[in-house]
Amino acid sequence: MMALANRIVTAFEDFLEDPAGVLSGDAANPDHRMAGDGDLADPALAYLPDGALPEPGKGCIIGVIDDAIPFVHQRFTLAGGLSRMAAVWMQDARFRPGTGTDLPSGAEWRGAELSELLARAASGSLPGEDAIYRLTGAVDLTRPGPPSGAFEAGHGAAVAPLAAGFDPGDPRARDHPVIAVCLPPRIIADSTGVLAPVPILTGMLFIIHRARRLCRFIEARRGQPRGSVRLPVVVNLSLGLTAGPRDGSSLLERFMDAVSAVQAPDLGPVHFVLPMGNHRQGRLRARLRAGQQIGWRLPPDDTTINAIEIWGPPYAHPPRGALQVTLTPPGHPPATTAFTLPWQFSVLSDAKGTPLARAYYTPHLLPDGRWRDGIAVIATPTCPERLGEPFAPPGEWRVGIAGSTDPGASYDVMAQRDEVIRGFRRGARQSWFHDPAYRSHDEAGFPILTDARNGGDPLVIRKGTVNSYATGSRTLRAGAIYLRTERDAAYGALLEDGQPGDCLAPVDRSVNAGTMIVRGRDSGSFALASGTSLAAPQLARWLAGQLSQGAVLDGRQAVRDKARQDQQPSRPPDQPPILPFAGPFGEF
């Protein structure tokens, strides 16, 4: 785990230098320093007011990493207006000196000072919650980029209250302090997730470090021995990707597994909860053998790039460029890559030499020392922004496996997510794979949920469409079900074994009446939303409740078994357990 942490700390340099424009110019910390022990005695650095500290011997810290988290929402307060938000880090806010000098960027605010701001709003000296968001830098209309915190309904506003929101009078509220990380808007805007791992990893490190400091703070305020308070932590990350190695080998997944497997001497166990993903029926995943081809359909009028990834099976020798890909754009002859060394790239051009796509050879080293060949193919937009710029021809491209490959091996082909994200991104249109053997609906018009019910043997598959952030060995994956039928939602992704998740949570009312009621940014507001992003915080909330009562749940199977014990009526052991509905407004 230390080696992984060192790699993450090294990645801070790229985050600070910001070559890709992830951060606003005034967000970087100009005087980065290590954290000290001042947070244990300095009132300006206090994590929580004394009246908001968890009860002795109880509690579980809930961490949330998302976009525009409504950290002064009433559901994050106790009776009397005290904040339960021990720390919130807005990674792209204007840098705030004083608090958070150990952070690479942004602004950190802690519970004691948030409680003071809430008291000022209650007395009328601050004109409400919106004024607090502006004062703290969560909403700043003078800075570049969309101010995601200004939207009344947003992803983080829906997810965070589901994971950690309680009625202020609920006795459980005090036992669940919250640590939150608001990701930069440009990270949320990039649906491909290329820039996301470092901000997410730094957010996880922030939650773990602040959770440790919160335990020490509780000891200092109560006069308890050092190391006697070791609260467990549940981290909710309701984000995901549709492409990637999906073998648990990414830096993000390895870090989550390492943290979850190690019992730290000064902190309780740490659990990570992620959504399964929403692309079971998206036709974004195919499985090919050497010599086979699949249709890749690029929609017209797409102003963004389209990308796919091809991943080969593991092998023991160093990369030799054995995997090659043949691309055939509509109206053009086929072209095959000719990689001989790692990290090479090929350009596919038309007869006039205009580039249509690039293919990058990126072999991937697995933790066990073996390698996997990976190729990323990136097509130029089908709709150029300016007259005369190159563009990829829309329609059906053909993608095939070539090279000196094992004829019996299978190769995973995945399309990267390319969607319009409200408030951030326009002009994106999702590409997909076309296979005549694939059937999306049965004769009655209902969606076909599994490959086994497809009626043929398609190259395009539904299984293994799980969020590629969530294929490690210890992360918990939450799937969505319909409340009225308790069947898994048709859009919910599947694991490689065909299961819709480790645990399931009600999200949509039925297949014909989707969405659930979620909270908006401002206290008292609400919106309608859907997706496994809303199942993950329900699992995180349930798990935090179990851990706060002293339950010891080590690993996925222990969590599933505990959830199955609490389930009425019990489901068959080969099916994931269903959690009780935890919507913010009760039954719907």
C-alpha positions in Angstrom: 0.0 0.0 0.0 2.9 2.4 0.7 4.2 1.9 -2.9 0.8 2.8 -4.2 0.6 5.8 -2.0 4.0 6.9 -3.2 2.9 6.6 -6.8 -0.2 8.7 -5.9 1.9 11.4 -4.2 4.1 11.5 -7.3 1.0 12.0 -9.4 0.3 15.2 -7.3 3.0 16.9 -9.3 1.0 16.4 -12.5 -2.1 17.5 -10.7 -0.4 20.7 -9.6 1.3 21.5 -12.9 -2.1 20.8 -14.5 -1.0 20.4 -18.1 -4.4 19.4 -19.2 -6.2 22.4 -17.7 -8.0 20.4 -15.0 -7.8 23.2 -12.4 -8.6 26.8 -12.6 -5.6 29.1 -12.5 -6.2 30.3 -8.9 -6.9 26.9 -7.4 -3.3 25.6 -6.9 -1.7 25.9 -3.4 1.4 28.1 -3.8 2.9 27.0 -0.5 2.3 23.3 0.0 3.2 22.0 3.5 2.8 18.9 5.5 0.0 18.8 8.0 0.8 19.2 11.7 -1.1 18.7 15.0 -2.7 22.2 15.1 -6.1 20.8 14.2 -6.3 19.2 17.7 -6.2 22.5 19.6 -6.8 25.4 17.2 -10.5 26.3 17.3 -10.2 27.6 13.7 -9.3 24.1 12.6 -11.8 22.2 14.6 -13.5 19.4 12.7 -16.7 19.4 14.6 -18.3 21.4 17.4 -18.4 19.5 20.7 -22.2 19.0 20.4 -21.7 17.2 17.1 -19.1 14.6 18.2 -20.3 11.0 17.9 -21.4 9.2 21.0 -18.5 7.3 22.8 -18.0 3.8 21.4 -20.3 4.4 18.4 -20.1 5.9 15.0 -19.0 5.5 11.4 -17.5 8.2 9.2 -19.1 8.5 5.8 -17.0 9.8 2.9 -18.5 11.0 -0.4 -16.6 11.9 -3.5 -18.8 13.6 -6.1 -19.7 16.8 -7.8 -21.2 19.9 -6.1 -22.0 18.2 -2.8 -24.5 20.4 -0.8 -22.4 20.5 2.3 -24.7 22.9 4.3 -27.9 21.1 3.5 -30.2 20.6 6.5 -29.7 16.9 6.2 -26.0 17.3 7.2 -26.9 19.2 10.4 -28.1 18.3 13.9 -30.9 19.8 15.9 -29.7 23.3 16.8 -28.0 23.8 13.4 -24.6 22.2 14.2 -22.9 20.8 11.1 -22.1 17.1 10.7 -19.7 17.9 7.8 -16.3 17.4 9.5 -14.4 18.5 6.4 -15.3 19.3 2.8 -12.6 19.8 0.1 -13.6 21.7 -3.1 -10.6 20.7 -5.3 -11.1 23.5 -7.9 -12.2 26.3 -5.7 -10.0 29.4 -5.2 -7.2 28.4 -2.9 -7.9 29.2 0.7 -4.9 29.9 2.9 -4.9 28.7 6.5 -7.0 25.6 6.5 -5.8 22.8 4.2 -2.2 23.9 3.7 -1.3 20.3 3.1 -3.7 20.1 0.1 -2.5 20.6 -3.5 -5.3 22.9 -4.4 -8.7 24.3 -3.6 -10.5 25.2 -0.4 -11.2 23.1 2.7 -13.9 24.0 5.2 -14.5 22.2 8.5 -17.5 21.5 10.7 -16.9 24.1 13.4 -16.7 27.0 11.0 -19.5 25.7 8.8 -21.6 25.6 12.0 -20.8 29.3 12.6 -21.9 30.1 9.0 -25.1 28.2 9.5 -25.8 30.1 12.7 -25.2 33.4 10.8 -27.7 32.3 8.2 -30.2 31.4 10.8 -29.8 34.8 12.5 -30.2 36.6 9.2 -26.7 38.1 9.0 -26.1 35.8 6.0 -28.9 35.5 3.4 -29.4 31.8 3.4 -27.5 28.7 2.1 -26.8 30.2 -1.3 -24.8 32.9 0.4 -22.7 30.3 2.2 -22.0 28.5 -1.0 -20.8 31.7 -2.6 -18.7 32.7 0.5 -17.0 29.3 0.7 -16.2 29.3 -3.1 -18.5 26.4 -3.9 -20.3 28.7 -6.3 -18.1 31.4 -8.0 -19.6 32.9 -11.2 -16.5 34.9 -11.8 -14.3 31.9 -12.6 -14.0 29.9 -15.8 -16.0 26.7 -16.3 -19.6 25.9 -15.3 -20.2 26.5 -11.6 -21.8 23.1 -11.0 -22.7 24.0 -7.4 -25.1 26.6 -8.8 -27.5 24.0 -10.2 -30.5 23.2 -8.1 -30.5 19.6 -9.1 -27.2 17.8 -9.5 -25.5 14.4 -9.2 -23.8 15.2 -5.9 -26.9 16.8 -4.5 -28.8 13.5 -5.1 -26.0 11.1 -4.0 -24.6 12.7 -0.8 -27.9 13.0 1.1 -28.8 9.4 0.2 -25.4 8.3 1.6 -25.2 10.4 4.7 -28.2 12.6 5.1 -30.4 12.3 8.2 -33.2 14.2 9.7 -31.6 16.6 12.2 -33.6 15.0 15.0 -32.7 11.5 14.1 -30.5 10.0 16.9 -28.4 8.2 14.3 -27.3 11.5 12.7 -24.7 12.3 15.3 -23.0 9.0 14.9 -22.3 9.6 11.2 -19.9 12.5 10.6 -19.3 13.3 7.0 -16.1 14.0 5.0 -16.8 15.2 1.4 -14.7 15.9 -1.7 -16.1 18.0 -4.6 -14.3 17.1 -7.8 -13.3 19.8 -10.4 -16.0 20.5 -12.9 -13.7 19.6 -15.8 -13.4 16.1 -14.4 -17.2 15.6 -14.3 -17.4 17.1 -17.8 -15.0 14.5 -19.3 -17.2 11.4 -19.6 -14.2 9.3 -20.8 -12.6 9.6 -17.4 -9.1 10.1 -18.8 -8.3 12.8 -16.3 -10.2 11.5 -13.3 -7.9 9.0 -11.5 -5.6 11.4 -9.8 -8.3 13.8 -8.5 -10.3 10.8 -7.2 -7.2 9.2 -5.6 -6.3 12.5 -3.9 -9.9 12.7 -2.7 -9.6 9.2 -1.2 -6.4 10.2 0.5 -8.0 13.3 1.9 -10.9 11.3 3.4 -8.6 8.8 5.0 -6.3 11.4 6.4 -9.1 13.6 7.7 -10.8 10.5 9.2 -7.7 9.8 11.1 -7.4 13.4 12.3 -11.1 13.4 13.3 -10.4 10.3 15.5 -7.5 12.1 17.2 -9.6 15.3 17.5 -12.4 13.3 19.3 -9.8 11.9 21.7 -8.4 15.3 22.4 -11.8 16.8 23.1 -12.8 14.0 25.4 -9.5 13.4 27.1 -9.2 9.9 25.8 -6.0 8.0 25.2 -4.4 8.3 21.8 -5.5 5.5 19.5 -8.6 4.7 21.6 -11.0 6.1 19.0 -10.9 4.2 15.7 -14.0 4.9 13.8 -14.8 2.8 10.6 -15.1 4.6 7.3 -17.4 4.0 4.3 -16.5 5.9 1.1 -19.1 6.3 -1.6 -17.9 7.0 -5.2 -20.9 7.1 -7.5 -18.8 7.5 -10.7 -17.7 5.1 -13.3 -16.3 4.2 -16.7 -17.4 1.9 -19.5 -13.9 1.0 -20.7 -10.7 -0.1 -19.0 -8.9 -3.4 -18.3 -11.6 -4.6 -15.9 -9.2 -6.9 -14.1 -8.7 -5.0 -10.9 -5.3 -3.8 -12.0 -5.8 -0.1 -12.3 -4.1 2.2 -9.8 -7.5 3.3 -8.4 -8.7 -0.3 -7.9 -5.4 -1.5 -6.4 -5.4 1.4 -4.0 -9.0 0.7 -2.8 -8.2 -3.0 -2.4 -5.0 -2.3 -0.4 -6.7 0.2 1.9 -9.6 -2.2 2.5 -7.4 -5.1 3.3 -5.1 -3.4 5.8 -6.2 -2.7 9.4 -4.6 0.6 10.3 -3.6 1.0 14.0 -5.3 4.5 14.3 -8.4 4.0 12.2 -11.2 1.5 11.8 -11.8 -0.6 8.6 -12.3 1.3 5.4 -14.9 0.2 2.8 -15.4 1.6 -0.7 -18.9 1.5 -2.3 -19.4 2.0 -6.1 -22.3 1.7 -8.5 -22.5 -1.2 -11.0 -23.0 1.2 -13.9 -25.9 1.9 -16.2 -24.9 0.5 -19.6 -26.0 -3.2 -19.7 -28.1 -2.5 -22.8 -25.8 0.1 -24.3 -24.0 -2.3 -26.6 -20.7 -0.9 -25.5 -18.9 -4.3 -24.9 -18.0 -7.0 -27.4 -15.8 -10.1 -27.2 -13.9 -11.2 -30.3 -11.4 -13.8 -31.4 -8.6 -13.5 -34.0 -10.0 -12.9 -37.4 -13.4 -11.8 -36.2 -14.8 -8.3 -36.8 -17.5 -6.2 -35.1 -19.4 -3.1 -36.4 -18.6 0.1 -34.6 -21.3 2.7 -35.3 -20.3 6.4 -35.1 -23.3 8.7 -35.0 -23.4 11.8 -37.3 -23.2 15.3 -35.9 -20.9 14.4 -33.0 -18.6 17.2 -32.1 -16.6 15.0 -29.7 -14.1 12.2 -30.2 -15.2 8.6 -30.1 -13.0 6.0 -28.5 -12.8 2.2 -28.0 -10.3 0.0 -26.2 -9.2 -3.5 -27.1 -7.7 -5.7 -24.3 -6.0 -9.0 -24.8 -5.5 -12.0 -22.5 -2.6 -12.0 -19.9 0.8 -13.3 -20.9 4.2 -13.8 -19.2 6.8 -12.3 -21.6 7.5 -8.6 -22.2 5.3 -6.8 -24.7 6.1 -7.7 -28.3 3.3 -6.0 -30.2 1.5 -9.2 -31.0 -1.9 -7.6 -30.9 -2.9 -5.6 -34.0 -6.2 -4.1 -35.0 -7.8 -3.7 -38.4 -10.0 -0.6 -39.0 -12.3 -0.2 -41.9 -14.1 3.2 -42.0 -17.2 3.5 -44.3 -16.1 4.2 -47.8 -12.4 3.5 -47.2 -10.2 0.5 -47.5 -9.1 -1.5 -44.4 -6.0 -0.4 -42.5 -4.1 -2.6 -40.0 -1.8 -1.3 -37.3 1.9 -2.3 -37.2 3.0 -1.9 -33.7 6.4 -3.3 -32.8 7.1 -1.6 -29.5 5.0 -0.5 -26.5 3.5 3.0 -26.5 3.6 3.4 -30.2 0.7 4.9 -32.2 -0.6 4.6 -35.7 -2.6 7.2 -37.7 -5.4 6.1 -40.0 -5.8 8.6 -42.9 -7.9 8.8 -46.0 -6.6 8.8 -49.6 -5.8 12.5 -49.3 -3.7 12.0 -46.1 -6.4 13.5 -43.8 -6.3 11.8 -40.4 -9.5 9.9 -39.4 -8.4 8.1 -36.3 -5.4 7.2 -34.1 -4.6 3.9 -32.5 -2.3 3.7 -29.4 -0.6 0.6 -28.2 -0.5 0.7 -24.4 0.5 -2.7 -22.8 -0.6 -3.0 -19.2 1.5 -4.6 -16.4 -0.6 -6.7 -14.0 0.2 -6.9 -10.2 1.3 -10.5 -10.6 4.0 -9.6 -13.2 2.1 -10.6 -16.3 1.2 -8.3 -19.1 -1.9 -7.5 -21.2 -1.9 -5.9 -24.6 -4.1 -2.9 -24.8 -5.0 -0.7 -27.8 -7.0 2.5 -27.7 -8.6 3.7 -30.9 -9.7 7.3 -31.0 -11.7 8.6 -34.0 -11.9 12.3 -34.8 -15.4 13.9 -34.4 -17.9 13.2 -37.1 -18.9 16.9 -37.0 -15.9 19.3 -37.1 -16.1 22.6 -35.2 -14.7 24.6 -38.2 -15.0 24.3 -41.9 -12.0 22.4 -43.4 -11.1 20.5 -40.2 -10.7 16.7 -40.6 -13.6 14.5 -39.5 -14.4 10.8 -39.2 -17.0 9.5 -41.6 -20.2 8.6 -39.6 -21.7 5.2 -40.1 -20.5 1.7 -39.4 -16.7 1.2 -39.0 -15.4 -2.4 -38.9 -13.0 -3.4 -36.1 -11.2 -6.6 -36.2 -8.5 -8.5 -34.3 -5.3 -9.1 -36.3 -1.6 -9.9 -35.7 0.2 -13.0 -34.5 -2.4 -13.8 -31.8 -3.6 -17.0 -30.2 -6.5 -18.2 -32.3 -8.2 -19.6 -29.3 -7.9 -16.4 -27.2 -10.7 -13.9 -26.7 -10.3 -10.1 -26.8 -12.4 -7.6 -25.0 -13.6 -4.6 -27.1 -15.2 -1.7 -25.2 -16.6 1.7 -26.3 -15.8 4.5 -24.0 -18.7 6.6 -22.6 -19.4 9.7 -24.7 -22.6 11.4 -23.4 -24.0 14.8 -22.9 -23.7 15.8 -19.3 -26.1 18.5 -18.3 -24.5 21.8 -17.5 -21.1 20.7 -18.7 -21.0 19.1 -22.1 -22.9 19.5 -25.4 -22.6 17.8 -28.8 -21.6 14.4 -27.5 -23.3 11.3 -29.1 -22.6 7.8 -27.9 -21.0 5.3 -30.3 -21.9 1.6 -30.0 -21.2 -1.8 -31.5 -23.5 -3.4 -34.0 -24.0 -7.2 -34.3 -26.9 -8.6 -36.3 -27.2 -11.5 -33.8 -27.8 -9.1 -30.9 -31.5 -8.7 -29.8 -32.4 -5.8 -27.5 -36.1 -6.7 -27.0 -38.2 -9.9 -27.1 -41.3 -10.4 -29.2 -43.5 -8.8 -26.5 -41.4 -5.7 -26.5 -39.7 -6.2 -23.1 -35.9 -5.7 -22.9 -33.8 -8.8 -22.9 -31.8 -8.8 -19.7 -29.2 -11.4 -20.2 -27.1 -12.9 -23.0 -28.6 -16.3 -22.4 -32.0 -15.0 -23.3 -30.7 -13.3 -26.5 -31.7 -16.2 -28.7 -28.4 -16.3 -30.5 -24.7 -16.1 -29.9 -23.8 -12.4 -30.3 -20.4 -10.9 -30.2 -21.9 -7.9 -28.4 -22.5 -8.9 -24.7 -24.2 -7.7 -21.6 -22.2 -9.6 -19.0 -19.0 -7.9 -17.8 -20.4 -4.4 -18.4 -19.7 -3.5 -14.8 -18.2 -0.1 -14.0 -14.5 -0.5 -14.7 -13.6 1.4 -11.5 -15.2 -1.5 -9.5 -13.5 -4.7 -10.6 -11.1 -5.0 -7.7 -11.3 -7.8 -5.2 -12.8 -5.8 -2.2 -14.9 -2.9 -3.6 -18.6 -3.3 -3.0 -20.8 -2.9 -6.1 -24.4 -1.8 -5.8 -27.0 -2.6 -8.4 -30.5 -1.2 -8.9 -33.9 -2.9 -8.8 -37.5 -1.9 -9.4 -39.2 -1.3 -6.1 -42.5 -2.9 -7.1 -41.2 -6.1 -8.7 -37.8 -6.4 -7.1 -36.3 -7.4 -10.5 -33.0 -5.9 -11.3 -33.2 -2.8 -13.5 -32.8 -3.4 -17.2 -30.1 -0.7 -17.5 -28.0 -2.0 -14.5 -24.7 -3.5 -15.6 -23.7 -7.1 -15.0 -20.6 -8.7 -13.5 -18.6 -11.2 -15.5 -20.6 -14.0 -13.8 -23.9 -12.4 -14.8 -24.9 -11.1 -11.4 -26.3 -7.5 -11.2 -24.2 -6.6 -8.1 -23.1 -7.5 -4.6 -26.2 -5.9 -3.1 -29.2 -4.4 -4.7 -31.2 -1.3 -3.7 -34.6 0.0 -4.9 -34.2 3.0 -7.3 -37.0 3.0 -9.9 -40.6 2.3 -9.1 -41.1 -0.1 -12.0 -39.9 -0.7 -15.6 -42.6 1.8 -16.8 -42.3 4.3 -14.0 -38.7 5.0 -13.6 -36.8 7.4 -11.3 -36.9 8.1 -7.5 -37.3 11.3 -5.6 -34.0 12.7 -4.5 -32.9 15.9 -2.8 -31.8 19.1 -4.5 -29.0 21.4 -3.5 -31.1 23.6 -1.2 -32.8 22.3 1.9 -36.4 21.4 1.1 -35.9 21.0 -2.7 -36.2 17.8 -4.6 -35.7 16.3 -8.0 -36.2 13.0 -9.9 -33.3 10.8 -10.8 -32.4 7.2 -11.7 -29.4 5.0 -12.1 -27.1 2.8 -10.0 -25.4 6.0 -8.8 -28.4 6.1 -6.4 -28.1 2.5 -5.4 -24.5 2.9 -4.2 -25.2 5.5 -1.5 -28.1 3.4 -0.2 -25.6 0.5 0.3 -23.1 2.9 1.8 -25.7 4.2 4.3 -26.8 0.7 5.3 -23.2 -0.4 5.7 -22.3 2.6 7.8 -25.3 1.9 10.1 -24.1 -1.7 10.6 -20.5 -0.7 11.3 -21.5 2.1 13.7 -23.3 -0.5 15.8 -20.1 -2.6 16.0 -20.6 -5.1 13.2 -17.4 -6.6 11.8 -17.8 -7.1 8.0 -14.6 -8.1 6.3 -15.0 -8.6 2.6 -17.8 -8.8 0.1 -19.2 -12.1 1.3 -19.5 -10.9 4.9 -21.4 -7.9 3.7 -23.7 -10.0 1.5 -24.4 -12.5 4.3 -25.2 -9.7 6.8 -27.6 -8.0 4.3 -29.2 -11.4 3.6 -29.8 -11.9 7.3 -31.6 -8.5 7.5 -33.7 -9.2 4.4 -37.3 -10.1 4.7 -38.3 -12.4 3.0 -34.9 -14.0 2.3 -33.8 -14.4 -1.3 -32.1 -17.5 -2.7 -28.4 -17.7 -1.8 -27.4 -17.4 -5.4 -29.0 -14.0 -5.8 -27.7 -10.7 -4.4 -29.6 -9.5 -1.3 -31.9 -6.5 -1.5 -31.4 -3.6 0.9 -34.4 -1.8 2.6 -35.4 1.3 0.6 -33.6 4.4 1.9 -35.1 7.1 -0.2 -35.1 10.6 1.4 -38.9 10.9 1.4 -39.8 7.4 2.3 -41.9 5.1 0.2 -42.7 6.4 -3.3 
